[in-house]
Every structure is written in structure tokens, then in C-alpha cells.
Amino acid sequence: MQRIELVVQQLWPRLRNGEKIDVPTWAVEHPSTRPDLFGVPPAAWDMGQRCDFVWRLGERRGRVHVQCFNQNGVPTLRFHVDRWDPDNGLGDAIMHLLFETPAGPLVGLVALAFVAVRAR
């Protein structure tokens, strides 16, 4: 079993390119055992995951997001990078909502409709 920060380091080029990478739980320590790195986000979009953890990378650097899934009977940790960390302020929270959640396209469409109606 590898330390989670080493797994993130190994996966980093792929994560920064936007990939979501599943790793079997037997291969990496669980983020819940590393409160020095990972915390539970205040809110998370339900995508069928059983848990969520985030490793904040500092202002304007995003965060590593780890979700727990069961893929075909195999417990896995899904790693990806959120470019915008909602905990960095309102601007990042809006960008995260628009571009990194399933609600983004709907929110964008509603905003566009609002602007169009107001322009009349």
C-alpha cells in the first residue's frame, strides 16, 4: 500500500490534464487516515460516491478531490483535480459551480436567459 501523497505525485501529470483516475483502495492509504492533508468538503454533489475528501493546494492552485466508489464490486478511490477551490472565495466557488459540477450548464443557461430577458 502506497502513501497517498506519493500516489498523487505519480498521477499528477494526468490529474492536471483533467483525468479522473480510479485506484483500488488496497493500493493506497485512505484519505480519512490523513487529516494532515485531507478534509471533508462542506458540500459535495452526489455522484454515487460513498465519501468525499479534498486536499487544498493553496490559493489559486485548486484542490485534489478524492471520492470513494465501488466499481464492479471493487472499492476504489477516484482522484481528480478541481481547478477552482470553493473555499478560496466567492469567485472560485462560482467558477467551480459553473465548470466542475453537473449544475454548471443549467446555471449558465439560466443566467444567459436572465440576461437576454433583461436586455429587452
Secondary structure, 3 states (H helix, E strand, C coil): CECHHHHHHHHHHHHHCCCCEEEEHHHECCHHHCCCCCECCCCCCCCCCCEEEEEECCCCCCEEEEEEEEECCEEEEEEEEECCCHHHCHHHHHHHHHHHCCCHHHHHHHHHHHHHHHHC
